[in-house]
Amino acid sequence: MKRSIRDSAGDRLLLALFYALLAAAGIMVLLPLLYVLSASFSDPQAVIGNKVWLWPVQPTLRGYAAVFQNKKILTGFANSIFYMVVGTTVNIAMTVLCAYPLSRREFLQRNRISALCVFTMYFSGGLVPNYMLVNALGLIDTRWAIIIPSAMSTWNMIICRTYFTNTIPDELYEAGQIDGCTPFGFLLRIVLPLSKPILAVLILYYGVSRWNSYYDAMIYLNSPSLMPLQIVLRDILLLNQIDVTQMMDPEALASMRGLADLLKYSTIVVASLPVLCIYPFVQKYFVKGVMVGAVKG
């Protein structure tokens, strides 16, 4: 018969405390999300009257109809998809091409180059020199101004390099050399197929960062047709205020306020969908990737 070791009273108490803390943290995260989702499907007057809590009140799709009828939102959504897909592709390519040579022990200058990369994490030229550089390259008010200046994250490159160093054995590289595999062919045919966990994590990191980014667009872009969804959402949440002095009819004022609030919640839900759709596909690799370097030996 199998015998299991019983936990002591202190261990059970500590485990119960951890579960309670995790449950409290989960509730703190879920409640705002449920409120925004419920408010986006609720009647505008119910939202204004604070009648919405966890379930929609008088369900309606007026908010989503307004979202998909707004050309600025659709244009911003398409731009954000472009920046996320193209930008993440460039990020992954640049990160892998930088991390792989720095992971090879036969590359004698890898420590010096790694030190230079780490130096950029703590010291930079600042906003004005970056803007002058982007302007000198002729990238102002173009899509590439969002993609090229942030083509690689040093922190993500270090994570990727650590994964290559700890996971890809030197014997595998030597076997590839014996079979006539070039260094670039070894990277494409052997290293990348064995690095799916870290690539999935990097895609998630870069994709979420690209989707939520708005600061670069505020600095480098001028044309409304190039603005990402986050800028449009910012305008709706912060700049789309109702002038009460020009609205004499109380019913019309209440209706406008209700529609404005409903549009805000619906836009937040629509803006969150791509990230929520991507995460389930990379979740199984996420734990493997973030544990890189946690155990040695």
Disulfide bonds with the S-S distance in Angstrom:
none
